[in-house]
Structures are given as structure tokens and as C-alpha cells.
Amino acid sequence: MKVLIVQHDQTLARLWGRHLKSRGAEVRVASGQEAATRVMLEEQIDVIVLDLMLAEGSALAVADFASYRQPHCRVVFVTDTAVFSDGSIFRHCGNACAYLPSATAPADLVAMVEHYGAHCAP
């Protein structure tokens, strides 16, 4: 399973990446919209762990690009804000499969990624 982590906090991205790699995932990391788009142009991605509040670019644009370019790809949104806490993210992004706090335990995040990654065969 290939996972793209789009997160400007590199410490958090490394933490999640280590946990995902320990479970056998191939992990790519991008810090913003442009880098994430570049990865998706070069590789097939199964699941994106996407910070809703990117420092560079738009998370919704990343999810939209993934929906167009890689329709099988699922998106796990993570955030440390209350934006979309009403669940409306699922109405705006058809490829959204989860919405989690950034402080979610890495093991729980990995379980979600594995669950949705197993159901996204191209």
C-alpha cells in the first residue's frame, strides 16, 4: 500500500511515516499542495493522510486533484482545528473516508489507513 502524507509539520509527518512503514506501507511525504500534486503525477497512491490546514496551498485542492487523477485513492483528513467538525467534509470531498484530530494516536491512524487502503484497489 502506498501512502502520501501531506503535512507541513515534519515532526508529525515523520512520526506517522515511521508507524506506517513499520506496518509495511510505502510512504511518501509532501509539505504542501504543489509537492503533493507532483507525487500524484509520478506515482499511484492508495491513501492520502492530509492535513486540512496546509501552510502551502489548499488541502481541498489536493483532495480534488486526487479524485480526478487517482479516483481509487482515499483521503484521511487530519486537523487540529474545528473546521468541518460537523462532518460536512464528506459532502465536499467524495474521496474523504475519515476525519481525525491531528493528535490521534499513531497506531489508530495506521489502523484507519490500513482499513481504507485495503478497500481502494484500482
Secondary structure as UniProt FT lines:
FT   STRAND          2..6
FT   HELIX           10..22
FT   TURN            23..24
FT   STRAND          26..30
FT   HELIX           33..42
FT   STRAND          47..51
FT   HELIX           59..69
FT   TURN            71..72
FT   STRAND          74..79
FT   TURN            83..88
FT   HELIX           89..92
FT   TURN            94..95
FT   STRAND          96..101
FT   TURN            102..103
FT   HELIX           106..117
FT   TURN            118..119
//
